[in-house]
Amino acid sequence: MWDLVQRHTGRVGYQRGVKAEGLSAGAPVIDCSGWVSVLLTNAMRAENLAAGRTVLNADDMKALQGWSDRIIQEIETRTGFVLEGKEITALSLPRCATIGLKMGAPEWASNYPRPRGITHIVQIVRRPEDAAPFVSESFGGSIPPGINLTSLDKWLALSEPHRLAGEMWAVDPFRLAMKS
């Protein structure tokens, strides 16, 4: 995941509703769930390759090709694991957790009921040389908008209101390997 993050951070803009295909556009863009799907799918394929066998199956990878709320729901349902609100800390998070947030009630979400109201998703990635945790996300409200990378501690501090309000859920996509 780290190589993808390094390749695209600061170089890819944000556009709601655009998934992996947006990375190939003349001016590359992607939304939050598209970005998390790209990161997870590539990481899961790499895990399978490194193991020399299927440890993360194609059905699980395909289930991660949705909107932010659906990705969190699929991982939680398939693994039975979720941390909610105040349970989420830098110490409690799985190594490469995926985190969904309820960020208001935007007009665009009114046409599709979202479990828990999740409208944004981010992915924890690790720097290879020291395993330091960072949050990678594609976000439209940032300046500049698009794919950003923030240290986990800083991101958690910025997201503290959502955590304390119980508007944050963390799942562990790599627990999918345990069920195979």
VMD Tcl script that builds the backbone (N, CA, C; Angstrom):
set m [mol new atoms 540]
animate dup $m
set s [atomselect $m all]
$s set {name element resname resid chain x y z} {
  {N N MET 1 A 0.825 -1.193 0.000}
  {CA C MET 1 A 0.000 0.000 0.000}
  {C C MET 1 A 0.868 1.255 0.000}
  {N N TRP 2 A 2.002 1.178 0.695}
  {CA C TRP 2 A 2.849 2.363 0.836}
  {C C TRP 2 A 3.307 2.890 -0.516}
  {N N ASP 3 A 3.680 1.994 -1.432}
  {CA C ASP 3 A 4.129 2.432 -2.754}
  {C C ASP 3 A 3.028 3.182 -3.501}
  {N N LEU 4 A 1.797 2.688 -3.423}
  {CA C LEU 4 A 0.665 3.377 -4.062}
  {C C LEU 4 A 0.441 4.752 -3.446}
  {N N VAL 5 A 0.521 4.812 -2.135}
  {CA C VAL 5 A 0.334 6.085 -1.427}
  {C C VAL 5 A 1.403 7.081 -1.871}
  {N N GLN 6 A 2.652 6.627 -1.940}
  {CA C GLN 6 A 3.736 7.513 -2.355}
  {C C GLN 6 A 3.561 7.982 -3.799}
  {N N ARG 7 A 3.078 7.104 -4.660}
  {CA C ARG 7 A 2.899 7.431 -6.073}
  {C C ARG 7 A 1.771 8.445 -6.292}
  {N N HIS 8 A 0.704 8.380 -5.487}
  {CA C HIS 8 A -0.492 9.178 -5.774}
  {C C HIS 8 A -0.761 10.363 -4.837}
  {N N THR 9 A -0.164 10.377 -3.643}
  {CA C THR 9 A -0.416 11.467 -2.700}
  {C C THR 9 A 0.015 12.802 -3.297}
  {N N GLY 10 A -0.887 13.756 -3.267}
  {CA C GLY 10 A -0.614 15.090 -3.793}
  {C C GLY 10 A -0.666 15.185 -5.306}
  {N N ARG 11 A -0.903 14.064 -5.977}
  {CA C ARG 11 A -0.923 14.054 -7.446}
  {C C ARG 11 A -2.293 13.691 -8.014}
  {N N VAL 12 A -3.205 13.250 -7.161}
  {CA C VAL 12 A -4.536 12.819 -7.595}
  {C C VAL 12 A -5.573 13.656 -6.869}
  {N N GLY 13 A -6.500 14.215 -7.625}
  {CA C GLY 13 A -7.554 15.036 -7.051}
  {C C GLY 13 A -8.733 14.207 -6.570}
  {N N TYR 14 A -9.700 14.887 -6.001}
  {CA C TYR 14 A -10.907 14.240 -5.489}
  {C C TYR 14 A -12.077 14.516 -6.420}
  {N N GLN 15 A -12.860 13.478 -6.682}
  {CA C GLN 15 A -14.148 13.656 -7.364}
  {C C GLN 15 A -15.097 12.585 -6.844}
  {N N ARG 16 A -16.174 13.023 -6.236}
  {CA C ARG 16 A -17.158 12.109 -5.661}
  {C C ARG 16 A -17.703 11.176 -6.733}
  {N N GLY 17 A -17.831 9.901 -6.364}
  {CA C GLY 17 A -18.402 8.901 -7.249}
  {C C GLY 17 A -17.430 8.275 -8.220}
  {N N VAL 18 A -16.181 8.742 -8.242}
  {CA C VAL 18 A -15.195 8.193 -9.172}
  {C C VAL 18 A -14.364 7.141 -8.437}
  {N N LYS 19 A -14.277 5.974 -9.031}
  {CA C LYS 19 A -13.534 4.861 -8.437}
  {C C LYS 19 A -12.186 4.694 -9.141}
  {N N ALA 20 A -11.645 3.482 -9.158}
  {CA C ALA 20 A -10.293 3.205 -9.659}
  {C C ALA 20 A -10.033 3.733 -11.058}
  {N N GLU 21 A -11.061 3.724 -11.901}
  {CA C GLU 21 A -10.871 4.191 -13.281}
  {C C GLU 21 A -10.416 5.644 -13.335}
  {N N GLY 22 A -10.713 6.418 -12.305}
  {CA C GLY 22 A -10.320 7.820 -12.266}
  {C C GLY 22 A -8.815 8.033 -12.198}
  {N N LEU 23 A -8.079 7.020 -11.737}
  {CA C LEU 23 A -6.620 7.146 -11.664}
  {C C LEU 23 A -5.987 7.189 -13.048}
  {N N SER 24 A -6.714 6.694 -14.060}
  {CA C SER 24 A -6.198 6.673 -15.442}
  {C C SER 24 A -6.606 7.899 -16.246}
  {N N ALA 25 A -7.390 8.786 -15.662}
  {CA C ALA 25 A -7.846 9.982 -16.379}
  {C C ALA 25 A -6.671 10.929 -16.630}
  {N N GLY 26 A -6.829 11.809 -17.608}
  {CA C GLY 26 A -5.795 12.802 -17.920}
  {C C GLY 26 A -5.397 13.604 -16.698}
  {N N ALA 27 A -6.394 14.069 -15.964}
  {CA C ALA 27 A -6.174 14.693 -14.660}
  {C C ALA 27 A -6.760 13.708 -13.641}
  {N N PRO 28 A -5.933 12.835 -13.038}
  {CA C PRO 28 A -6.445 11.754 -12.203}
  {C C PRO 28 A -7.229 12.247 -10.989}
  {N N VAL 29 A -8.359 11.565 -10.738}
  {CA C VAL 29 A -9.231 11.852 -9.594}
  {C C VAL 29 A -9.784 10.542 -9.055}
  {N N ILE 30 A -10.211 10.558 -7.794}
  {CA C ILE 30 A -10.823 9.385 -7.165}
  {C C ILE 30 A -11.547 9.853 -5.914}
  {N N ASP 31 A -12.580 9.104 -5.491}
  {CA C ASP 31 A -13.247 9.453 -4.237}
  {C C ASP 31 A -12.684 8.597 -3.100}
  {N N CYS 32 A -13.181 8.807 -1.892}
  {CA C CYS 32 A -12.606 8.145 -0.721}
  {C C CYS 32 A -12.741 6.628 -0.781}
  {N N SER 33 A -13.915 6.128 -1.134}
  {CA C SER 33 A -14.102 4.678 -1.164}
  {C C SER 33 A -13.358 4.049 -2.334}
  {N N GLY 34 A -13.276 4.752 -3.443}
  {CA C GLY 34 A -12.487 4.253 -4.563}
  {C C GLY 34 A -11.034 4.091 -4.178}
  {N N TRP 35 A -10.499 5.071 -3.453}
  {CA C TRP 35 A -9.100 5.026 -3.040}
  {C C TRP 35 A -8.850 3.877 -2.063}
  {N N VAL 36 A -9.714 3.725 -1.060}
  {CA C VAL 36 A -9.543 2.633 -0.097}
  {C C VAL 36 A -9.650 1.286 -0.815}
  {N N SER 37 A -10.570 1.161 -1.755}
  {CA C SER 37 A -10.706 -0.085 -2.522}
  {C C SER 37 A -9.434 -0.398 -3.302}
  {N N VAL 38 A -8.841 0.615 -3.936}
  {CA C VAL 38 A -7.597 0.414 -4.679}
  {C C VAL 38 A -6.497 -0.053 -3.726}
  {N N LEU 39 A -6.351 0.620 -2.589}
  {CA C LEU 39 A -5.313 0.242 -1.630}
  {C C LEU 39 A -5.502 -1.182 -1.138}
  {N N LEU 40 A -6.725 -1.518 -0.708}
  {CA C LEU 40 A -6.974 -2.842 -0.139}
  {C C LEU 40 A -6.841 -3.952 -1.178}
  {N N THR 41 A -7.381 -3.744 -2.363}
  {CA C THR 41 A -7.305 -4.778 -3.395}
  {C C THR 41 A -5.851 -5.076 -3.759}
  {N N ASN 42 A -5.062 -4.032 -3.924}
  {CA C ASN 42 A -3.647 -4.233 -4.245}
  {C C ASN 42 A -2.898 -4.916 -3.099}
  {N N ALA 43 A -3.185 -4.529 -1.869}
  {CA C ALA 43 A -2.527 -5.140 -0.714}
  {C C ALA 43 A -2.928 -6.607 -0.570}
  {N N MET 44 A -4.183 -6.915 -0.822}
  {CA C MET 44 A -4.647 -8.303 -0.700}
  {C C MET 44 A -4.046 -9.183 -1.795}
  {N N ARG 45 A -3.943 -8.649 -2.989}
  {CA C ARG 45 A -3.284 -9.408 -4.069}
  {C C ARG 45 A -1.816 -9.658 -3.724}
  {N N ALA 46 A -1.165 -8.664 -3.149}
  {CA C ALA 46 A 0.236 -8.809 -2.746}
  {C C ALA 46 A 0.376 -9.865 -1.641}
  {N N GLU 47 A -0.573 -9.888 -0.704}
  {CA C GLU 47 A -0.553 -10.903 0.363}
  {C C GLU 47 A -0.666 -12.300 -0.233}
  {N N ASN 48 A -1.574 -12.474 -1.187}
  {CA C ASN 48 A -1.736 -13.772 -1.847}
  {C C ASN 48 A -0.454 -14.174 -2.577}
  {N N LEU 49 A 0.144 -13.233 -3.269}
  {CA C LEU 49 A 1.369 -13.498 -4.017}
  {C C LEU 49 A 2.504 -13.891 -3.063}
  {N N ALA 50 A 2.638 -13.150 -1.985}
  {CA C ALA 50 A 3.698 -13.433 -1.012}
  {C C ALA 50 A 3.510 -14.800 -0.350}
  {N N ALA 51 A 2.253 -15.182 -0.129}
  {CA C ALA 51 A 1.964 -16.476 0.503}
  {C C ALA 51 A 2.077 -17.627 -0.493}
  {N N GLY 52 A 2.029 -17.311 -1.778}
  {CA C GLY 52 A 2.078 -18.354 -2.793}
  {C C GLY 52 A 0.798 -19.161 -2.879}
  {N N ARG 53 A -0.269 -18.610 -2.296}
  {CA C ARG 53 A -1.583 -19.259 -2.320}
  {C C ARG 53 A -2.641 -18.204 -2.002}
  {N N THR 54 A -3.890 -18.582 -2.141}
  {CA C THR 54 A -4.981 -17.656 -1.849}
  {C C THR 54 A -5.242 -17.621 -0.349}
  {N N VAL 55 A -4.914 -16.501 0.283}
  {CA C VAL 55 A -5.247 -16.304 1.698}
  {C C VAL 55 A -6.377 -15.285 1.837}
  {N N LEU 56 A -6.549 -14.456 0.815}
  {CA C LEU 56 A -7.647 -13.487 0.764}
  {C C LEU 56 A -8.365 -13.745 -0.558}
  {N N ASN 57 A -9.632 -14.193 -0.466}
  {CA C ASN 57 A -10.302 -14.666 -1.672}
  {C C ASN 57 A -10.923 -13.557 -2.512}
  {N N ALA 58 A -11.176 -13.892 -3.760}
  {CA C ALA 58 A -11.697 -12.930 -4.737}
  {C C ALA 58 A -13.056 -12.365 -4.327}
  {N N ASP 59 A -13.894 -13.179 -3.683}
  {CA C ASP 59 A -15.205 -12.678 -3.240}
  {C C ASP 59 A -15.054 -11.573 -2.200}
  {N N ASP 60 A -14.093 -11.746 -1.280}
  {CA C ASP 60 A -13.847 -10.711 -0.280}
  {C C ASP 60 A -13.333 -9.437 -0.943}
  {N N MET 61 A -12.434 -9.578 -1.907}
  {CA C MET 61 A -11.905 -8.397 -2.596}
  {C C MET 61 A -13.003 -7.694 -3.386}
  {N N LYS 62 A -13.856 -8.456 -4.031}
  {CA C LYS 62 A -14.952 -7.876 -4.807}
  {C C LYS 62 A -15.937 -7.125 -3.901}
  {N N ALA 63 A -16.144 -7.627 -2.694}
  {CA C ALA 63 A -17.068 -6.980 -1.749}
  {C C ALA 63 A -16.577 -5.610 -1.305}
  {N N LEU 64 A -15.295 -5.332 -1.521}
  {CA C LEU 64 A -14.720 -4.055 -1.095}
  {C C LEU 64 A -14.788 -3.004 -2.201}
  {N N GLN 65 A -15.523 -3.290 -3.259}
  {CA C GLN 65 A -15.654 -2.372 -4.390}
  {C C GLN 65 A -16.983 -1.612 -4.293}
  {N N GLY 66 A -17.202 -0.920 -3.202}
  {CA C GLY 66 A -18.459 -0.207 -3.011}
  {C C GLY 66 A -18.236 1.156 -2.400}
  {N N TRP 67 A -19.310 1.676 -1.833}
  {CA C TRP 67 A -19.259 2.964 -1.147}
  {C C TRP 67 A -18.684 2.778 0.248}
  {N N SER 68 A -18.332 3.858 0.905}
  {CA C SER 68 A -17.663 3.813 2.205}
  {C C SER 68 A -18.445 3.002 3.241}
  {N N ASP 69 A -19.743 3.225 3.333}
  {CA C ASP 69 A -20.542 2.504 4.326}
  {C C ASP 69 A -20.557 1.011 4.045}
  {N N ARG 70 A -20.628 0.647 2.775}
  {CA C ARG 70 A -20.697 -0.758 2.377}
  {C C ARG 70 A -19.370 -1.474 2.649}
  {N N ILE 71 A -18.260 -0.814 2.429}
  {CA C ILE 71 A -16.958 -1.426 2.694}
  {C C ILE 71 A -16.834 -1.763 4.179}
  {N N ILE 72 A -17.173 -0.809 5.041}
  {CA C ILE 72 A -17.111 -1.049 6.490}
  {C C ILE 72 A -18.053 -2.187 6.869}
  {N N GLN 73 A -19.278 -2.161 6.365}
  {CA C GLN 73 A -20.269 -3.196 6.684}
  {C C GLN 73 A -19.799 -4.579 6.218}
  {N N GLU 74 A -19.267 -4.672 5.014}
  {CA C GLU 74 A -18.808 -5.967 4.486}
  {C C GLU 74 A -17.671 -6.543 5.321}
  {N N ILE 75 A -16.698 -5.708 5.662}
  {CA C ILE 75 A -15.573 -6.204 6.460}
  {C C ILE 75 A -16.054 -6.619 7.844}
  {N N GLU 76 A -16.888 -5.805 8.467}
  {CA C GLU 76 A -17.409 -6.147 9.797}
  {C C GLU 76 A -18.196 -7.450 9.760}
  {N N THR 77 A -19.087 -7.596 8.791}
  {CA C THR 77 A -19.916 -8.797 8.689}
  {C C THR 77 A -19.062 -10.037 8.451}
  {N N ARG 78 A -18.073 -9.919 7.601}
  {CA C ARG 78 A -17.251 -11.077 7.237}
  {C C ARG 78 A -16.229 -11.454 8.306}
  {N N THR 79 A -15.839 -10.498 9.170}
  {CA C THR 79 A -14.828 -10.799 10.188}
  {C C THR 79 A -15.396 -10.839 11.608}
  {N N GLY 80 A -16.547 -10.205 11.818}
  {CA C GLY 80 A -17.114 -10.140 13.162}
  {C C GLY 80 A -16.392 -9.162 14.068}
  {N N PHE 81 A -15.587 -8.276 13.492}
  {CA C PHE 81 A -14.787 -7.336 14.298}
  {C C PHE 81 A -15.095 -5.906 13.906}
  {N N VAL 82 A -15.335 -5.057 14.922}
  {CA C VAL 82 A -15.480 -3.618 14.712}
  {C C VAL 82 A -15.152 -2.901 16.019}
  {N N LEU 83 A -14.490 -1.770 15.914}
  {CA C LEU 83 A -14.306 -0.860 17.046}
  {C C LEU 83 A -15.183 0.345 16.761}
  {N N GLU 84 A -15.821 0.884 17.800}
  {CA C GLU 84 A -16.727 2.010 17.616}
  {C C GLU 84 A -16.365 3.174 18.529}
  {N N GLY 85 A -16.445 4.381 17.987}
  {CA C GLY 85 A -16.297 5.609 18.769}
  {C C GLY 85 A -15.115 5.600 19.702}
  {N N LYS 86 A -15.404 5.681 21.002}
  {CA C LYS 86 A -14.353 5.820 22.013}
  {C C LYS 86 A -13.458 4.597 22.139}
  {N N GLU 87 A -13.854 3.464 21.547}
  {CA C GLU 87 A -12.982 2.279 21.552}
  {C C GLU 87 A -11.765 2.483 20.641}
  {N N ILE 88 A -11.864 3.442 19.742}
  {CA C ILE 88 A -10.806 3.675 18.761}
  {C C ILE 88 A -9.720 4.575 19.347}
  {N N THR 89 A -8.525 4.010 19.449}
  {CA C THR 89 A -7.346 4.762 19.883}
  {C C THR 89 A -6.173 4.309 19.022}
  {N N ALA 90 A -5.087 5.030 19.091}
  {CA C ALA 90 A -3.891 4.633 18.334}
  {C C ALA 90 A -3.431 3.239 18.754}
  {N N LEU 91 A -3.628 2.879 20.008}
  {CA C LEU 91 A -3.198 1.569 20.503}
  {C C LEU 91 A -4.182 0.448 20.191}
  {N N SER 92 A -5.466 0.765 20.091}
  {CA C SER 92 A -6.470 -0.289 19.866}
  {C C SER 92 A -6.673 -0.640 18.400}
  {N N LEU 93 A -6.248 0.239 17.509}
  {CA C LEU 93 A -6.493 0.009 16.084}
  {C C LEU 93 A -5.650 -1.144 15.541}
  {N N PRO 94 A -6.248 -1.993 14.710}
  {CA C PRO 94 A -5.452 -3.015 14.026}
  {C C PRO 94 A -4.381 -2.359 13.164}
  {N N ARG 95 A -3.357 -3.105 12.845}
  {CA C ARG 95 A -2.195 -2.609 12.112}
  {C C ARG 95 A -2.562 -1.829 10.847}
  {N N CYS 96 A -3.469 -2.333 10.042}
  {CA C CYS 96 A -3.890 -1.669 8.798}
  {C C CYS 96 A -5.401 -1.533 8.784}
  {N N ALA 97 A -5.927 -0.868 9.792}
  {CA C ALA 97 A -7.371 -0.694 9.929}
  {C C ALA 97 A -7.942 0.174 8.808}
  {N N THR 98 A -9.210 -0.077 8.533}
  {CA C THR 98 A -10.000 0.767 7.649}
  {C C THR 98 A -11.017 1.444 8.550}
  {N N ILE 99 A -11.164 2.769 8.413}
  {CA C ILE 99 A -12.017 3.530 9.323}
  {C C ILE 99 A -13.083 4.276 8.527}
  {N N GLY 100 A -14.333 4.118 8.960}
  {CA C GLY 100 A -15.445 4.844 8.371}
  {C C GLY 100 A -15.917 5.921 9.326}
  {N N LEU 101 A -16.346 7.065 8.782}
  {CA C LEU 101 A -16.820 8.179 9.608}
  {C C LEU 101 A -18.163 8.693 9.106}
  {N N LYS 102 A -18.954 9.132 10.041}
  {CA C LYS 102 A -20.168 9.870 9.708}
  {C C LYS 102 A -19.776 11.339 9.741}
  {N N MET 103 A -19.808 11.960 8.575}
  {CA C MET 103 A -19.387 13.363 8.485}
  {C C MET 103 A -20.569 14.186 8.013}
  {N N GLY 104 A -21.487 14.428 8.927}
  {CA C GLY 104 A -22.670 15.203 8.593}
  {C C GLY 104 A -23.673 14.375 7.811}
  {N N ALA 105 A -24.634 15.052 7.229}
  {CA C ALA 105 A -25.667 14.408 6.411}
  {C C ALA 105 A -25.750 15.155 5.088}
  {N N PRO 106 A -24.767 14.927 4.209}
  {CA C PRO 106 A -24.756 15.673 2.949}
  {C C PRO 106 A -25.957 15.338 2.068}
  {N N GLU 107 A -26.360 16.293 1.281}
  {CA C GLU 107 A -27.510 16.127 0.381}
  {C C GLU 107 A -27.327 14.940 -0.550}
  {N N TRP 108 A -26.100 14.714 -1.046}
  {CA C TRP 108 A -25.869 13.626 -1.987}
  {C C TRP 108 A -26.123 12.256 -1.384}
  {N N ALA 109 A -26.089 12.126 -0.054}
  {CA C ALA 109 A -26.316 10.830 0.596}
  {C C ALA 109 A -27.794 10.538 0.830}
  {N N SER 110 A -28.663 11.501 0.579}
  {CA C SER 110 A -30.082 11.314 0.883}
  {C C SER 110 A -30.770 10.320 -0.046}
  {N N ASN 111 A -30.202 10.063 -1.213}
  {CA C ASN 111 A -30.834 9.139 -2.147}
  {C C ASN 111 A -30.511 7.678 -1.856}
  {N N TYR 112 A -29.670 7.420 -0.886}
  {CA C TYR 112 A -29.279 6.056 -0.578}
  {C C TYR 112 A -29.063 5.941 0.929}
  {N N PRO 113 A -29.881 5.152 1.610}
  {CA C PRO 113 A -29.706 5.026 3.069}
  {C C PRO 113 A -28.363 4.373 3.389}
  {N N ARG 114 A -27.615 5.004 4.272}
  {CA C ARG 114 A -26.280 4.508 4.623}
  {C C ARG 114 A -26.264 4.001 6.061}
  {N N PRO 115 A -25.868 2.729 6.238}
  {CA C PRO 115 A -25.764 2.224 7.609}
  {C C PRO 115 A -24.866 3.131 8.445}
  {N N ARG 116 A -25.359 3.493 9.586}
  {CA C ARG 116 A -24.638 4.350 10.530}
  {C C ARG 116 A -24.380 5.756 9.989}
  {N N GLY 117 A -24.834 6.061 8.792}
  {CA C GLY 117 A -24.607 7.382 8.218}
  {C C GLY 117 A -23.187 7.605 7.747}
  {N N ILE 118 A -22.407 6.537 7.531}
  {CA C ILE 118 A -21.006 6.654 7.110}
  {C C ILE 118 A -20.942 7.298 5.731}
  {N N THR 119 A -20.174 8.382 5.644}
  {CA C THR 119 A -20.024 9.098 4.369}
  {C C THR 119 A -18.556 9.298 3.970}
  {N N HIS 120 A -17.636 8.783 4.782}
  {CA C HIS 120 A -16.205 8.935 4.469}
  {C C HIS 120 A -15.462 7.712 4.983}
  {N N ILE 121 A -14.366 7.372 4.306}
  {CA C ILE 121 A -13.575 6.203 4.692}
  {C C ILE 121 A -12.096 6.508 4.467}
  {N N VAL 122 A -11.257 5.973 5.354}
  {CA C VAL 122 A -9.813 6.177 5.272}
  {C C VAL 122 A -9.105 4.850 5.525}
  {N N GLN 123 A -7.824 4.804 5.175}
  {CA C GLN 123 A -7.051 3.575 5.341}
  {C C GLN 123 A -5.757 3.859 6.086}
  {N N ILE 124 A -5.472 3.058 7.112}
  {CA C ILE 124 A -4.177 3.151 7.784}
  {C C ILE 124 A -3.155 2.394 6.947}
  {N N VAL 125 A -2.041 3.045 6.703}
  {CA C VAL 125 A -0.917 2.443 5.979}
  {C C VAL 125 A 0.325 2.595 6.850}
  {N N ARG 126 A 1.304 1.758 6.599}
  {CA C ARG 126 A 2.534 1.772 7.401}
  {C C ARG 126 A 3.745 2.085 6.540}
  {N N ARG 127 A 4.594 2.974 7.048}
  {CA C ARG 127 A 5.856 3.279 6.368}
  {C C ARG 127 A 6.779 2.065 6.553}
  {N N PRO 128 A 7.287 1.497 5.485}
  {CA C PRO 128 A 8.042 0.242 5.579}
  {C C PRO 128 A 9.267 0.277 6.491}
  {N N GLU 129 A 10.025 1.363 6.483}
  {CA C GLU 129 A 11.281 1.356 7.238}
  {C C GLU 129 A 11.108 1.358 8.753}
  {N N ASP 130 A 10.002 1.869 9.269}
  {CA C ASP 130 A 9.823 1.902 10.722}
  {C C ASP 130 A 8.420 1.519 11.182}
  {N N ALA 131 A 7.551 1.128 10.258}
  {CA C ALA 131 A 6.166 0.725 10.551}
  {C C ALA 131 A 5.329 1.850 11.165}
  {N N ALA 132 A 5.774 3.089 11.009}
  {CA C ALA 132 A 5.010 4.228 11.535}
  {C C ALA 132 A 3.646 4.291 10.839}
  {N N PRO 133 A 2.567 4.514 11.621}
  {CA C PRO 133 A 1.222 4.535 11.045}
  {C C PRO 133 A 0.835 5.908 10.484}
  {N N PHE 134 A 0.212 5.874 9.316}
  {CA C PHE 134 A -0.309 7.064 8.660}
  {C C PHE 134 A -1.719 6.770 8.177}
  {N N VAL 135 A -2.482 7.827 7.957}
  {CA C VAL 135 A -3.815 7.699 7.369}
  {C C VAL 135 A -3.747 8.245 5.953}
  {N N SER 136 A -4.172 7.400 5.000}
  {CA C SER 136 A -4.273 7.818 3.607}
  {C C SER 136 A -5.755 7.962 3.283}
  {N N GLU 137 A -6.100 9.073 2.631}
  {CA C GLU 137 A -7.500 9.320 2.283}
  {C C GLU 137 A -7.579 10.209 1.054}
  {N N SER 138 A -8.698 10.083 0.370}
  {CA C SER 138 A -9.038 11.024 -0.691}
  {C C SER 138 A -10.210 11.825 -0.162}
  {N N PHE 139 A -10.044 13.126 -0.098}
  {CA C PHE 139 A -11.045 13.969 0.562}
  {C C PHE 139 A -11.276 15.227 -0.250}
  {N N GLY 140 A -12.523 15.621 -0.350}
  {CA C GLY 140 A -12.873 16.798 -1.133}
  {C C GLY 140 A -12.785 18.102 -0.382}
  {N N GLY 141 A -12.729 18.064 0.930}
  {CA C GLY 141 A -12.729 19.297 1.696}
  {C C GLY 141 A -11.349 19.822 2.028}
  {N N SER 142 A -10.317 19.015 1.761}
  {CA C SER 142 A -8.954 19.432 2.085}
  {C C SER 142 A -8.457 20.471 1.090}
  {N N ILE 143 A -7.429 21.182 1.494}
  {CA C ILE 143 A -6.770 22.097 0.561}
  {C C ILE 143 A -5.339 21.633 0.434}
  {N N PRO 144 A -4.902 21.156 -0.692}
  {CA C PRO 144 A -5.688 20.909 -1.896}
  {C C PRO 144 A -6.490 19.619 -1.741}
  {N N PRO 145 A -7.625 19.521 -2.421}
  {CA C PRO 145 A -8.420 18.293 -2.331}
  {C C PRO 145 A -7.713 17.149 -3.053}
  {N N GLY 146 A -8.021 15.936 -2.636}
  {CA C GLY 146 A -7.449 14.758 -3.278}
  {C C GLY 146 A -6.825 13.835 -2.261}
  {N N ILE 147 A -5.885 13.031 -2.730}
  {CA C ILE 147 A -5.252 12.041 -1.865}
  {C C ILE 147 A -4.236 12.732 -0.967}
  {N N ASN 148 A -4.409 12.499 0.340}
  {CA C ASN 148 A -3.550 13.093 1.360}
  {C C ASN 148 A -2.999 12.017 2.268}
  {N N LEU 149 A -1.919 12.308 2.949}
  {CA C LEU 149 A -1.296 11.411 3.912}
  {C C LEU 149 A -1.028 12.193 5.186}
  {N N THR 150 A -1.497 11.658 6.314}
  {CA C THR 150 A -1.373 12.334 7.609}
  {C C THR 150 A -0.930 11.311 8.642}
  {N N SER 151 A -0.072 11.705 9.560}
  {CA C SER 151 A 0.312 10.771 10.626}
  {C C SER 151 A -0.948 10.364 11.391}
  {N N LEU 152 A -0.972 9.134 11.872}
  {CA C LEU 152 A -2.149 8.638 12.589}
  {C C LEU 152 A -2.471 9.511 13.796}
  {N N ASP 153 A -1.476 9.883 14.572}
  {CA C ASP 153 A -1.740 10.707 15.762}
  {C C ASP 153 A -2.391 12.037 15.394}
  {N N LYS 154 A -1.875 12.698 14.369}
  {CA C LYS 154 A -2.455 13.974 13.940}
  {C C LYS 154 A -3.874 13.772 13.415}
  {N N TRP 155 A -4.089 12.715 12.614}
  {CA C TRP 155 A -5.406 12.459 12.054}
  {C C TRP 155 A -6.413 12.172 13.166}
  {N N LEU 156 A -6.020 11.367 14.156}
  {CA C LEU 156 A -6.927 11.076 15.272}
  {C C LEU 156 A -7.269 12.353 16.041}
  {N N ALA 157 A -6.302 13.229 16.236}
  {CA C ALA 157 A -6.574 14.495 16.922}
  {C C ALA 157 A -7.570 15.340 16.133}
  {N N LEU 158 A -7.396 15.400 14.816}
  {CA C LEU 158 A -8.321 16.166 13.975}
  {C C LEU 158 A -9.719 15.542 13.937}
  {N N SER 159 A -9.783 14.216 14.096}
  {CA C SER 159 A -11.055 13.484 14.013}
  {C C SER 159 A -11.687 13.236 15.374}
  {N N GLU 160 A -11.097 13.770 16.414}
  {CA C GLU 160 A -11.576 13.541 17.784}
  {C C GLU 160 A -13.075 13.827 17.970}
  {N N PRO 161 A -13.633 14.891 17.403}
  {CA C PRO 161 A -15.074 15.111 17.584}
  {C C PRO 161 A -15.924 13.939 17.066}
  {N N HIS 162 A -15.531 13.336 15.961}
  {CA C HIS 162 A -16.274 12.191 15.426}
  {C C HIS 162 A -16.126 10.969 16.332}
  {N N ARG 163 A -14.935 10.756 16.851}
  {CA C ARG 163 A -14.687 9.623 17.747}
  {C C ARG 163 A -15.515 9.751 19.021}
  {N N LEU 164 A -15.489 10.924 19.621}
  {CA C LEU 164 A -16.214 11.138 20.874}
  {C C LEU 164 A -17.731 11.104 20.680}
  {N N ALA 165 A -18.197 11.490 19.506}
  {CA C ALA 165 A -19.637 11.470 19.212}
  {C C ALA 165 A -20.114 10.079 18.779}
  {N N GLY 166 A -19.200 9.100 18.716}
  {CA C GLY 166 A -19.583 7.756 18.281}
  {C C GLY 166 A -19.858 7.684 16.791}
  {N N GLU 167 A -19.217 8.562 16.019}
  {CA C GLU 167 A -19.427 8.631 14.568}
  {C C GLU 167 A -18.210 8.108 13.805}
  {N N MET 168 A -17.551 7.086 14.368}
  {CA C MET 168 A -16.354 6.515 13.766}
  {C C MET 168 A -16.344 5.012 14.050}
  {N N TRP 169 A -16.017 4.206 13.003}
  {CA C TRP 169 A -15.982 2.752 13.120}
  {C C TRP 169 A -14.730 2.239 12.437}
  {N N ALA 170 A -14.016 1.339 13.104}
  {CA C ALA 170 A -12.792 0.767 12.538}
  {C C ALA 170 A -12.947 -0.738 12.382}
  {N N VAL 171 A -12.520 -1.238 11.241}
  {CA C VAL 171 A -12.543 -2.673 10.957}
  {C C VAL 171 A -11.144 -3.105 10.525}
  {N N ASP 172 A -10.944 -4.425 10.478}
  {CA C ASP 172 A -9.643 -4.971 10.109}
  {C C ASP 172 A -9.787 -5.833 8.859}
  {N N PRO 173 A -9.508 -5.268 7.680}
  {CA C PRO 173 A -9.701 -6.036 6.452}
  {C C PRO 173 A -8.810 -7.266 6.347}
  {N N PHE 174 A -7.692 -7.294 7.046}
  {CA C PHE 174 A -6.787 -8.432 6.931}
  {C C PHE 174 A -7.201 -9.602 7.812}
  {N N ARG 175 A -8.228 -9.417 8.637}
  {CA C ARG 175 A -8.832 -10.552 9.348}
  {C C ARG 175 A -9.585 -11.449 8.368}
  {N N LEU 176 A -9.855 -10.935 7.186}
  {CA C LEU 176 A -10.496 -11.758 6.157}
  {C C LEU 176 A -9.631 -12.979 5.837}
  {N N ALA 177 A -8.323 -12.845 5.972}
  {CA C ALA 177 A -7.405 -13.966 5.718}
  {C C ALA 177 A -7.602 -15.070 6.751}
  {N N MET 178 A -7.967 -14.707 7.944}
  {CA C MET 178 A -8.133 -15.700 9.025}
  {C C MET 178 A -9.308 -16.637 8.776}
  {N N LYS 179 A -10.294 -16.169 8.036}
  {CA C LYS 179 A -11.481 -16.993 7.817}
  {C C LYS 179 A -11.317 -17.933 6.617}
  {N N SER 180 A -10.281 -17.684 5.798}
  {CA C SER 180 A -10.062 -18.536 4.613}
  {C C SER 180 A -9.444 -19.859 4.981}
}
mol reanalyze $m
mol bondsrecalc $m
mol representation Tube
mol addrep $m
